[in-house]
Amino acid sequence: LGVAAVLLILVFNFGLVHKAQGHSGLEHRKYDTLSFARCMTKNGFTMFGSMSCGHCVEQKEIIGPAWEFTKFVECQETDCESKNVTGFPTWIQIMDDKEIQRHEGLMSLDELSNFTKCDLESL
């Protein structure tokens, strides 16, 4: 096989694995993500990342239009090292200036719901 064919196979397989893990980017169309995003923000969840990070952009796409109600810290403009953020995206729950929990890495809406305990209501 030529190099181009091998690359095409790898990209195709990555896409299948990625979609199988629930990261389609279209999940938000099935749920009321507006209420979901407001719940996350109300309960102190913030996503730390960078819009130059592919996984961060994908996380934004997964949440969909409700992204504007999601608390986000752009680490290229802010010192995220003080929060010990070493990978993007990183979700941190902070209440009363105390870190409650964190998760590093891209999550599906179901994974975010399990992590944040915010319900996903079907449309």
N, C-alpha and C positions, 0 to 999 in steps of 0.2 A: 504494500500500500504506500501511496505517496504521503508526504508530510501533510498536505492539504486534506486528504481523506481522513487521516488519523486525527487531525485537529477537529474536523467536522464531527466525527464519531464522539470524541471527548466532549465537545460542546453540547451535542444532542443528549448524551447520557447524563451530563451534569444537569441539564434542564429537566429531564425525567425524574432524577433523584430529588432535585430541588422541589419540584411540584408534588412529588410523593410525600415530602415532609410537610406539606401544607402551606408552602410559601408561594401562592399563586399571584398575589398582588391584586386580585379581584375579590378577595374574601369580603371586603367591606360592603359589597353590593347586597349581601345576604342579611346584614345585621344593621341595627340602629347604632352605628359607631359614634354618633354624636353624644348620646347618653353615656356610652362606654368611655369615651375620651374625657367627658366631664367628671365621671366617677374616678378615673385614674388621677386626674388633677386634684380633685377634692381630697383624695386620700394620700396626697403627697408624692405621687410618682412623677419622676422626671427622666427623660431620656437624654443622656449625654452622648454626643457624637459630633459628626462633621458632615456637612452636605457634599463634601468631596469624597466621602466614604460610600462605596457602592451598597453595602449592607444597610447603612443609615437611610439612604435614598429608598431602598427597597422597603424598609420598615415604615417609612412615611407613606409609600404606595399601598402597603397592606392596610394601614389605618384609614387611608382614603381622605375624603374631604374633611373629615372630623379632625384631621391633623392640626388645623389651626386652633383647636381647643386642647391640644396636648402640650404639656410643658416640655420645652426642649432647650438644652444648653449647647450652643455651638462652641466646640472646644478649640477651634482655631481663633476665636475671639475672646475666650475666657480661659482662665487657668483651671483646667480640669485635674491637674496633678494633685491639687490640694484635696480632692475627693478620691484620690487613688484610682482614677479611671485609667486603665491600661489598654483597653480594647473598645472598639465601637461596634454596634451601639451598646451602651451600658444603661440599664434601667435601675434607678435607685429610688427607694421609698424613704423620704425624710419627713419626720414629724417632730415638731418642737425642737428643731435643729439637731435631731438625733437620727442617725441612719438606722432604719429598721431592717431592710433587706436590699439585696441587689442581684442583678442577673446580667451577665455579659453575653452578647450575641443576639442575632436576629431571632424573632419569635413570630409564630403565626398568631392570628387573633385568638384562637383557642388557648394557645400557650400563654399569651398575655392575660387572658381572662383567668386562667388558673393561677398565674403568678400574682395578679393584682387583686383577685377575689371580686372583680367587677364583672357583673353579668353581661352577657351578649344577648340582646333581645332580637329575635328574628323579625324581619320586616313582613 
